[in-house]
Amino acid sequence: MRHSRHGAAFAAGLLLLACGAAAPVRPAGPVLDVWGIQPVSARVSTDSEKVDFRYRVRDPAKAAAVVNRDVLPTLQHKSSGTRLELPEQRKVGGARPPVKPEQDKNYFILFENPGALVHTGDTVIFQVGASDPVELVVQ
């Protein structure tokens, strides 16, 4: 199973390269080693419309691509297999300037929670690029 997952990740990376995607392609491995971030928590917002994913930057140089959204993470509801989307970003004014990540500082990403699918106690799978997926129990 592990070989097929890495093979699929490699194939997806090749597809991104073939399509001319600008996102950096990194080898598979733990998200901390590959992207320099450590997942902290996943929580359902008070209105249940979003899942708030929190992570801590451990290596600012590696984490810059995640913090600045050069590479987009995914969050999947484990029991249903539904992939939660990032909210549609509306541009207001100029483009968002790059942020320099700070070591040991927490950051967040909000994911859509369609139909309040994800509940406290559910398991979600977080992944960035070809890094190994990380399972978190929603708080």
C-alpha positions in Angstrom: 0.0 0.0 0.0 2.8 2.4 0.9 4.5 2.0 -2.5 1.3 2.6 -4.4 0.6 5.8 -2.5 4.1 7.1 -3.2 3.7 6.0 -6.8 0.5 7.9 -7.1 2.1 11.0 -5.5 5.0 10.8 -7.9 2.6 10.5 -10.9 0.6 13.5 -9.6 3.9 15.5 -9.3 4.7 14.5 -12.9 1.3 15.6 -14.0 1.7 19.0 -12.3 5.0 19.4 -14.1 3.5 18.4 -17.4 0.7 21.0 -16.9 3.2 23.7 -16.2 2.0 24.2 -12.6 4.2 26.6 -10.6 3.7 24.8 -7.2 7.0 23.3 -5.9 7.3 19.6 -6.1 8.9 18.0 -3.1 9.6 14.4 -2.3 7.2 12.4 -0.1 7.8 12.2 3.6 6.4 13.5 6.9 4.8 16.9 6.5 7.3 18.3 9.1 10.3 17.1 7.2 9.0 18.1 3.8 7.2 21.4 4.5 8.5 22.4 7.9 5.1 22.5 9.6 3.6 20.5 12.4 -0.2 20.0 12.5 -1.7 21.2 15.8 -5.4 20.9 15.6 -8.6 20.8 13.5 -11.8 22.4 14.9 -15.2 23.0 13.5 -16.2 26.7 13.5 -19.1 27.7 15.8 -21.5 27.9 12.8 -20.2 24.6 11.5 -19.5 26.2 8.0 -15.7 25.9 8.3 -13.0 23.6 9.6 -10.2 25.6 11.2 -6.9 23.8 10.7 -4.0 25.0 12.9 -0.3 24.3 12.3 3.0 25.4 13.8 5.9 26.5 11.8 9.1 24.5 12.7 11.2 25.4 9.7 10.4 28.9 8.3 12.3 28.4 5.0 10.4 25.2 4.2 7.1 26.5 5.5 7.1 29.7 3.3 5.4 27.8 0.4 2.5 26.7 2.7 2.1 30.0 4.5 2.1 32.0 1.3 -0.2 29.5 -0.5 2.3 28.7 -3.3 1.3 25.1 -2.6 -2.3 24.3 -1.5 -3.0 21.8 1.2 -5.9 19.4 1.2 -8.2 18.3 4.0 -10.4 15.2 3.6 -13.2 13.8 5.7 -12.0 10.3 6.4 -15.3 8.4 6.7 -17.0 9.9 3.7 -13.9 10.6 1.5 -15.1 14.1 0.8 -12.3 16.6 0.1 -13.0 19.9 1.8 -12.3 22.9 -0.4 -10.5 26.2 0.5 -12.9 29.1 0.4 -13.0 31.1 -2.8 -10.6 34.1 -2.3 -12.1 37.4 -3.4 -9.5 39.9 -4.4 -9.9 43.3 -2.8 -7.3 45.8 -3.7 -3.7 44.6 -4.5 -2.5 41.0 -4.3 -1.7 39.7 -0.8 2.0 40.4 0.0 4.1 37.4 0.9 4.5 36.7 4.6 7.7 35.6 6.2 6.8 32.7 8.4 8.1 32.8 12.0 9.5 29.7 13.8 7.3 28.3 16.5 4.4 30.5 15.5 0.9 29.0 14.8 -0.9 29.7 11.6 -4.4 28.6 10.4 -6.1 27.6 7.2 -9.9 27.6 6.9 -11.6 24.9 4.8 -15.2 24.8 3.7 -17.4 22.3 5.6 -20.3 21.7 3.1 -23.6 20.8 4.8 -21.8 20.7 8.2 -20.4 17.3 7.1 -17.5 17.3 9.6 -18.3 17.1 13.3 -16.3 17.1 16.6 -14.8 13.6 17.0 -14.6 12.9 13.2 -11.2 12.1 11.6 -9.8 14.3 8.9 -6.7 13.7 6.7 -4.4 16.7 6.1 -1.9 16.6 3.3 0.4 19.1 1.5 1.8 18.1 -1.9 3.3 14.7 -1.9 4.0 14.6 1.9 2.6 11.7 3.9 -1.0 12.3 5.0 -1.6 13.2 8.7 -4.8 12.1 10.4 -6.3 14.4 13.0 -9.4 14.0 15.2 -11.6 17.1 15.0 -11.9 18.9 18.3 
